[in-house]
Amino acid sequence: MPTTIIGVDVHDVRFPTAAAGDGSDALNRGDYSATYVQLRTDSEVTGSGLTFTNGRGNEITCAAVRALAGHVEGRTVEDLFAEPVAFSRALTADVQLRWLGPEKGVIAMAAGALINAAWDLRARLAGKPMWRLLAELPASELVASVDFGHITDALTPGEALELLEKAAPGYDERLALLERDGFPAYTTSVGWLGYPDEKVRTLTRAAVADGWTAVKMKVGGPIEDDVRRAGIIREEIGPGRLLMMDANQVWDVDEAIANMGRLAPANPYWIEEPTHADDVLGHAKIARAVRELTDGRCRVATGEVAANRVIFKQLFQTGAIGTCQVDACRVAGVNEVLATLLMAAKFGVPVCPHAGGVGLCEYVQHLSIFDFLRLGTTLEHRMIEYVDHLHEHFTDPVLVRGGRYRLPTKPGYSVELRPESVATYSFPDGSAWS
Amino acid sequence: MPTTIIGVDVHDVRFPTAAAGDGSDALNRGDYSATYVQLRTDSEVTGSGLTFTNGRGNEITCAAVRALAGHVEGRTVEDLFAEPVAFSRALTADVQLRWLGPEKGVIAMAAGALINAAWDLRARLAGKPMWRLLAELPASELVASVDFGHITDALTPGEALELLEKAAPGYDERLALLERDGFPAYTTSVGWLGYPDEKVRTLTRAAVADGWTAVKMKVGGPIEDDVRRAGIIREEIGPGRLLMMDANQVWDVDEAIANMGRLAPANPYWIEEPTHADDVLGHAKIARAVRELTDGRCRVATGEVAANRVIFKQLFQTGAIGTCQVDACRVAGVNEVLATLLMAAKFGVPVCPHAGGVGLCEYVQHLSIFDFLRLGTTLEHRMIEYVDHLHEHFTDPVLVRGGRYRLPTKPGYSVELRPESVATYSFPDGSAWS
């Protein structure tokens, strides 16, 4: 019996995090929020998706979801996934709404929430966690889910199929490994720009005690402060653990290169978003310079606001990125993430998805697990970002122990919010706001 | 006496153009619409700005304008323009709203409408048409209006100042020339994809009779159809007039190169948006191929949905574009257009701004006139797009005669809508919709 989507509910959910300085970086400071989408069906199963925003403006992405909702309302899940590219293009290339992107920003984020909700629904109906649903799909169906429009000069469907087939051996061993050890993670909770030095030191020490072997700090403030904080963290983690740095796009290209010269003594593993996210050539120039500055030890990471597969394509083509940080709901959902994972595999770039925010850890664990099982085949250079915020609001929160994500076991994509959290934090009428 | 902005009115104005096939291209088909902004002040002068959208979804850009409106409400015009980059960054780098772009799509378009409205207000208070206000500003003030963030690797403030100073001689002669002859234009009204062959032929013949020396057609349908329509238009315009082609992003990179091989016999002057707007490297590859295919006669044009100065920077750095088609309200308004015009001048790329839609002709005439007077200094390869739609709704519509724009003479940026048009076409309550 097909399952029909009979309605799309959109909730403007905002958590008042700004006051604590959590999540503060060189460019963003806000209330972690979610444009939260639920697909009601004619069965008792509901599909949930969300896109992460920063507080004010969440009403804009909510409006965009409503504008796109007509493409799923009244459709059956079976129909949508019988022609997955037709489905994703209905949202990404709507003849009137595409103009508002195209394929970027608000409109792509809204498409992402809806497309992810549809995949969540499919996984729940199948009784599988999202990673397992994806990992058990035939290669041909995975390839058929990808919109190759505008990326065939970098990856063809035939090449995608080959990549999947080549990675097939060892699946059972990889799955057994993950079930035993979990997936490696790193923490971003130690070094937000809003934290004073002593808090950074205390949190870093605690992270080491908790078993973390990789930590990330924010940079992009006055360079003297960045250098001092990097020194504190390196002192606490010792020479063996990884230190990642995240500039959140504040630097100009040549400024990034100069500042990395100052920060290189702290032995960073990567510099994340060293300049404007749209600057493919700038990232490529910085990547070359940073490799030279560090004898190849430091790489450029980016992707959390990379708008779509076309930007990722160019980042890969130019060798601009050494770590691909695709976001689960910045691009147009699972289908566009698949395009990006396939290109990353072809270009040999490891994927460490962007997380934190609201629900991003819940989302991306599924993507990293799938990627390891079906494409990446190694854990080398693979880690899932972890931030210890707001997990308590989810019905199936991530489980991270000793610096590793445990495999999700419940059906779905793990971003269903608790009904009481939706009620309390709905803006502007929830009790947290009124 | 300073003028204070006491309120921001946002109107969702939509014209039901979809039915006629006007404006139909390979990717867009909608109702030409405007997110229309009016800045009320404590004087009788009002500032008007708009961003162009395609019908459904106009409520999303309206919501975005409302979210950003706090950055201008309660401010004086004098304050805003005393620190123009602080003003533009308040909108483009709002710590919560930037995440929704960043600097692209809905949020950039909303910033553009508001920033343009502030410039319109300033021009009206000065009693000057926008082109004259800009053209009479000292070079130092023009440079101080540009956000050089993330473009200093391509253009520094010092270089910008030099460009303006180098272009200063001959201003009076250039102005006299424009006052006498007007500014060259081309028409896009002959070859929309929705038009049958005979309508294309009739419109082209009429355009030639009206004095047009350059016409643009849409391509990106079945290539046989494109080739046939190109033949019809070339037949009608003869060998001496220019034929431009616009693919509206539908082709993949290698497909664009193959198709231009088929279309080259019609001797196109440019191919516009041959592939995805974000694909800087793809445009560069196509530009090289097309130059080779046509012995250098055909160039790549793009920019109508180029998101911001960082994308333009890369298009210039890679030699990807031969014609810069910046849009007046896709990027964050006048300030970001100035950044783009300055980079175009440095890289020697002529600017032919994107127009059509609603109010875009009204807007961009001011930009082209300014560019010629202060930066470009020649009319060679410069034309303003013209589409004969919806001008009757503006209080100061463009005046185009014999294929040339006449200089606007009324104060402001020319995008004030007639109050009766706003009332009639307001969505969903205006009489055109209800």
Interface residues (C-beta under 8 A of the other chain):
Chain A: L27 N28 R29 G30 D31 T53 N54 G55 R56 G57 E59 I60 T61 A63 A64 A67 A93 D94 V95 Q96 L97 R98 W99 L100 G101 P102 E103 K104 G105 V106 I107 A108 M109 G149 H150 I151 T152 D153 Q249 D252 V253 D254 E255 T275 H276 A277 D278 D279 V280 L281 G282 K285 V305 A307 N308 V310 I311 K313 Q314 Q317 T318
Chain B: L27 N28 R29 G30 D31 T53 N54 G55 R56 G57 E59 I60 T61 A63 A64 A67 A93 D94 V95 Q96 L97 R98 W99 L100 G101 P102 E103 K104 G105 V106 I107 A108 M109 G149 H150 I151 T152 D153 Q249 D252 V253 D254 E255 T275 H276 A277 D278 D279 V280 L281 G282 K285 V305 A307 N308 V310 I311 K313 Q314 Q317 T318
